[in-house]
Amino acid sequence: MYQYTPRGVCSQYIYFDVVDGKVKNVEFIGGCDGNLQGISRLVDGMKVDEAIDRLSGIKCGHKDTSCPDQFSKALMEYKNIEQKSL
């Protein structure tokens, strides 16, 4: 399980797995519970790059980021770490 600490949003942590290049078991700690459960279910089984493309750049109100945007950043960080370990 991968852990990411989002910045500039209400959620405090994002946990997720990647299995065979697909997002699995996404859990947000804190934030808007219903919306984040919905996002977690929608991306389950989605390819990492597709999730990044769909979620990157989403804003929340006047903020320059959002929980979905932060999740895309978590996935990008995951990809960078995985590429370095190869």
Backbone as a chain_set.jsonl record, in Angstrom:
{"seq": "MYQYTPRGVCSQYIYFDVVDGKVKNVEFIGGCDGNLQGISRLVDGMKVDEAIDRLSGIKCGHKDTSCPDQFSKALMEYKNIEQKSL", "coords": {"N": [[0.852, -1.179, 0.0], [0.537, 2.185, -0.828], [1.275, 5.374, 0.524], [0.254, 8.739, 0.601], [0.662, 12.161, 1.347], [-1.528, 14.657, 1.028], [-1.564, 18.105, -0.136], [-2.821, 21.303, 0.663], [-5.537, 20.708, 0.743], [-8.549, 19.291, 2.237], [-8.401, 16.557, 2.922], [-6.288, 14.304, 4.716], [-4.59, 12.132, 4.322], [-3.828, 9.863, 1.643], [-4.328, 6.622, 0.658], [-3.362, 3.871, -1.343], [-3.227, 1.12, -3.693], [-1.368, -0.277, -6.407], [-1.948, -2.524, -8.873], [-0.83, -4.563, -11.335], [-0.556, -2.3, -12.985], [-2.896, -0.947, -12.523], [-5.144, 1.055, -10.589], [-6.003, 0.42, -7.239], [-7.911, -0.2, -4.247], [-8.314, 2.44, -3.057], [-8.174, 4.887, -0.557], [-9.215, 7.687, 1.13], [-8.33, 9.745, 3.816], [-10.008, 11.838, 5.892], [-11.565, 14.893, 4.672], [-14.245, 15.328, 2.241], [-16.382, 12.962, 2.779], [-18.399, 11.403, 1.31], [-18.053, 12.228, -1.403], [-15.376, 11.522, -1.776], [-15.426, 8.773, -1.368], [-16.887, 8.111, -3.608], [-15.12, 8.883, -5.693], [-13.042, 7.122, -5.133], [-14.226, 4.639, -5.709], [-14.849, 4.976, -8.405], [-12.339, 5.135, -9.664], [-11.236, 2.695, -9.137], [-9.632, -0.038, -10.454], [-8.944, 1.309, -12.723], [-6.54, 2.252, -15.192], [-3.383, 3.565, -14.239], [-2.303, 5.826, -15.652], [-4.583, 6.752, -16.997], [-6.225, 7.519, -14.847], [-4.661, 9.612, -13.827], [-4.754, 11.414, -16.003], [-7.525, 12.006, -16.057], [-8.047, 13.166, -13.546], [-6.191, 15.133, -12.95], [-5.577, 18.562, -12.423], [-8.1, 19.351, -11.555], [-9.983, 21.645, -9.697], [-10.914, 22.9, -6.436], [-13.38, 24.87, -5.468], [-12.128, 28.02, -4.672], [-9.544, 27.187, -4.463], [-6.376, 26.13, -5.799], [-6.125, 23.481, -6.23], [-7.412, 20.153, -5.579], [-8.934, 17.346, -3.874], [-9.162, 15.19, -5.796], [-7.253, 16.11, -7.68], [-4.971, 16.096, -6.081], [-4.792, 13.374, -5.659], [-4.096, 12.584, -8.239], [-1.546, 13.652, -8.293], [-0.379, 12.073, -6.342], [-0.394, 9.619, -7.659], [1.339, 10.233, -9.777], [3.699, 10.663, -8.341], [4.039, 8.098, -7.313], [4.495, 6.707, -9.748], [6.954, 7.882, -10.516], [8.653, 7.019, -8.443], [8.499, 4.248, -8.789], [9.628, 3.97, -11.353], [12.242, 4.776, -10.882], [13.112, 2.685, -9.334], [13.46, 0.642, -11.068]], "CA": [[0.0, 0.0, 0.0], [1.268, 3.44, -0.952], [0.693, 6.475, 1.3], [0.575, 10.079, 0.112], [0.135, 13.248, 2.155], [-1.947, 15.738, 0.14], [-1.271, 19.474, 0.282], [-3.779, 22.32, 0.267], [-6.904, 20.18, 0.709], [-9.06, 18.826, 3.532], [-7.983, 15.19, 3.258], [-4.989, 14.269, 5.387], [-3.79, 11.069, 3.721], [-4.419, 9.04, 0.598], [-3.718, 5.3, 0.574], [-3.803, 3.127, -2.527], [-2.365, 0.093, -4.267], [-1.357, -0.407, -7.864], [-1.799, -3.934, -9.214], [-0.777, -4.721, -12.792], [-0.733, -1.0, -13.625], [-4.234, -0.42, -12.266], [-5.397, 1.599, -9.26], [-6.817, -0.449, -6.388], [-8.007, 0.031, -2.8], [-8.074, 3.852, -2.736], [-8.817, 5.359, 0.667], [-8.888, 9.037, 1.572], [-8.571, 10.001, 5.232], [-10.426, 13.235, 5.992], [-12.186, 15.426, 3.472], [-15.687, 15.127, 2.001], [-16.458, 11.503, 2.774], [-19.195, 10.838, 0.217], [-17.388, 12.489, -2.679], [-14.121, 10.78, -1.871], [-15.781, 7.371, -1.576], [-17.268, 8.007, -5.016], [-13.901, 8.921, -6.506], [-12.319, 5.872, -4.883], [-14.886, 3.553, -6.432], [-14.774, 5.226, -9.846], [-10.992, 4.878, -10.2], [-10.825, 1.318, -8.853], [-9.446, -0.824, -11.673], [-8.547, 2.187, -13.82], [-5.103, 2.349, -15.417], [-2.784, 4.7, -13.538], [-2.207, 6.992, -16.531], [-5.928, 7.259, -17.261], [-6.656, 8.225, -13.637], [-3.923, 10.875, -13.792], [-5.321, 12.292, -17.036], [-8.889, 12.424, -15.725], [-8.142, 13.889, -12.274], [-5.214, 16.218, -12.868], [-6.021, 19.921, -12.72], [-9.414, 19.669, -10.975], [-9.875, 22.598, -8.595], [-11.989, 22.89, -5.447], [-13.713, 26.251, -5.12], [-11.086, 28.995, -4.987], [-8.227, 26.556, -4.318], [-5.723, 25.73, -7.046], [-6.05, 22.026, -6.258], [-8.563, 19.453, -4.989], [-8.568, 15.973, -3.503], [-8.863, 14.403, -6.996], [-5.984, 16.587, -8.229], [-3.918, 15.589, -5.21], [-4.647, 11.944, -5.938], [-3.314, 12.465, -9.482], [-0.156, 13.918, -7.911], [0.072, 10.868, -5.638], [-0.118, 8.607, -8.685], [2.565, 10.637, -10.493], [4.81, 10.389, -7.434], [4.178, 6.644, -7.324], [5.141, 6.329, -11.011], [8.356, 8.309, -10.463], [9.374, 6.121, -7.525], [8.576, 2.937, -9.414], [10.561, 4.047, -12.486], [13.598, 4.859, -10.333], [13.496, 1.401, -8.758], [13.679, -0.36, -12.138]], "C": [[0.896, 1.239, 0.0], [0.531, 4.512, -0.157], [1.175, 7.799, 0.739], [-0.072, 11.097, 1.038], [-0.222, 14.411, 1.24], [-1.643, 17.11, 0.736], [-2.383, 20.406, -0.215], [-5.221, 21.868, 0.171], [-7.297, 19.671, 2.095], [-8.582, 17.425, 3.904], [-6.545, 15.205, 3.774], [-4.044, 13.236, 4.792], [-4.569, 10.421, 2.595], [-3.626, 7.738, 0.575], [-4.233, 4.61, -0.677], [-2.779, 2.065, -2.876], [-2.392, 0.252, -5.774], [-1.048, -1.869, -8.154], [-1.888, -4.057, -10.73], [-1.084, -3.412, -13.522], [-2.088, -0.356, -13.409], [-4.388, -0.01, -10.805], [-6.34, 0.675, -8.496], [-6.836, 0.097, -4.959], [-7.715, 1.475, -2.388], [-8.857, 4.225, -1.48], [-8.298, 6.744, 1.004], [-9.209, 9.13, 3.059], [-8.838, 11.497, 5.372], [-11.065, 13.681, 4.684], [-13.667, 15.099, 3.396], [-15.945, 13.643, 1.754], [-17.21, 10.924, 1.582], [-18.528, 11.024, -1.133], [-16.131, 11.645, -2.84], [-14.352, 9.282, -1.979], [-16.163, 7.145, -3.037], [-16.064, 7.988, -5.929], [-13.145, 7.605, -6.363], [-12.918, 4.717, -5.671], [-14.772, 3.73, -7.944], [-13.399, 4.89, -10.427], [-10.526, 3.449, -9.959], [-10.779, 0.513, -10.15], [-9.014, -0.003, -12.879], [-7.024, 2.172, -13.964], [-4.583, 3.638, -14.784], [-2.766, 5.946, -14.421], [-3.574, 7.586, -16.852], [-6.448, 8.035, -16.053], [-5.952, 9.574, -13.529], [-4.528, 11.863, -14.782], [-6.692, 12.836, -16.642], [-8.948, 13.343, -14.508], [-7.232, 15.105, -12.171], [-5.839, 17.56, -13.243], [-7.391, 20.286, -12.185], [-9.197, 20.59, -9.772], [-11.082, 22.475, -7.681], [-12.249, 24.335, -5.025], [-12.629, 27.207, -5.582], [-9.671, 28.424, -4.889], [-7.676, 26.167, -5.688], [-5.628, 24.223, -7.207], [-7.331, 21.459, -5.646], [-8.082, 18.078, -4.551], [-8.327, 15.101, -4.74], [-7.53, 14.81, -7.628], [-4.819, 16.074, -7.39], [-3.717, 14.091, -5.396], [-3.865, 11.737, -7.232], [-1.837, 12.718, -9.191], [0.44, 12.723, -7.166], [0.435, 9.776, -6.637], [1.135, 8.952, -9.483], [3.797, 10.367, -9.634], [5.09, 8.883, -7.389], [4.92, 6.19, -8.585], [6.614, 6.695, -11.006], [9.185, 7.395, -9.576], [9.551, 4.75, -8.149], [9.582, 2.927, -10.571], [12.012, 4.092, -12.002], [14.074, 3.515, -9.796], [13.759, 0.326, -9.814], [15.121, -0.453, -12.546]], "O": [[1.879, 1.317, 0.736], [-0.699, 4.555, -0.163], [2.357, 7.964, 0.438], [-1.213, 10.923, 1.465], [0.669, 15.087, 0.725], [-1.488, 17.256, 1.948], [-2.825, 20.311, -1.36], [-6.049, 22.563, -0.417], [-6.473, 19.628, 3.009], [-8.38, 17.137, 5.083], [-5.711, 15.997, 3.336], [-2.831, 13.445, 4.762], [-5.8, 10.426, 2.585], [-2.399, 7.753, 0.482], [-5.404, 4.746, -1.031], [-1.634, 2.098, -2.427], [-3.315, 0.838, -6.34], [-0.015, -2.39, -7.733], [-2.899, -3.698, -11.333], [-1.777, -3.405, -14.54], [-2.405, 0.659, -14.03], [-3.836, -0.643, -9.905], [-7.344, 0.208, -9.034], [-5.899, 0.766, -4.522], [-6.942, 1.702, -1.458], [-10.043, 3.919, -1.356], [-7.093, 6.951, 1.146], [-10.248, 8.645, 3.505], [-7.997, 12.322, 5.015], [-11.097, 12.93, 3.709], [-14.265, 14.648, 4.372], [-15.745, 13.143, 0.648], [-16.693, 10.033, 0.909], [-18.446, 10.083, -1.922], [-15.861, 11.118, -3.919], [-13.563, 8.582, -2.613], [-15.813, 6.125, -3.631], [-15.988, 7.166, -6.843], [-12.668, 7.043, -7.348], [-12.186, 3.906, -6.24], [-14.616, 2.754, -8.679], [-13.306, 4.412, -11.557], [-9.515, 3.031, -10.524], [-11.782, 0.405, -10.856], [-8.746, -0.56, -13.944], [-6.305, 2.088, -12.968], [-5.259, 4.666, -14.794], [-3.178, 7.017, -13.976], [-3.704, 8.805, -16.966], [-7.05, 9.096, -16.215], [-6.58, 10.573, -13.178], [-4.785, 13.017, -14.437], [-6.981, 14.01, -16.875], [-9.815, 14.215, -14.442], [-7.492, 16.009, -11.377], [-6.539, 17.675, -14.25], [-7.818, 21.43, -12.344], [-8.329, 20.337, -8.936], [-12.142, 22.005, -8.094], [-11.445, 24.943, -4.319], [-12.253, 27.205, -6.754], [-8.703, 29.117, -5.203], [-8.437, 25.906, -6.621], [-5.107, 23.737, -8.211], [-8.223, 22.209, -5.247], [-6.946, 17.695, -4.83], [-7.368, 14.33, -4.745], [-6.763, 13.951, -8.064], [-3.794, 15.664, -7.934], [-2.593, 13.596, -5.301], [-3.055, 10.814, -7.319], [-0.97, 12.071, -9.779], [1.616, 12.4, -7.335], [1.446, 9.092, -6.481], [1.911, 8.061, -9.829], [4.819, 9.899, -10.136], [6.244, 8.458, -7.424], [5.854, 5.391, -8.509], [7.446, 5.901, -11.446], [10.308, 7.037, -9.933], [10.623, 4.153, -8.053], [10.314, 1.951, -10.736], [12.901, 3.519, -12.632], [15.27, 3.224, -9.793], [14.224, -0.767, -9.493], [15.464, -1.242, -13.426]]}, "num_chains": 1, "name": "protein.A"}
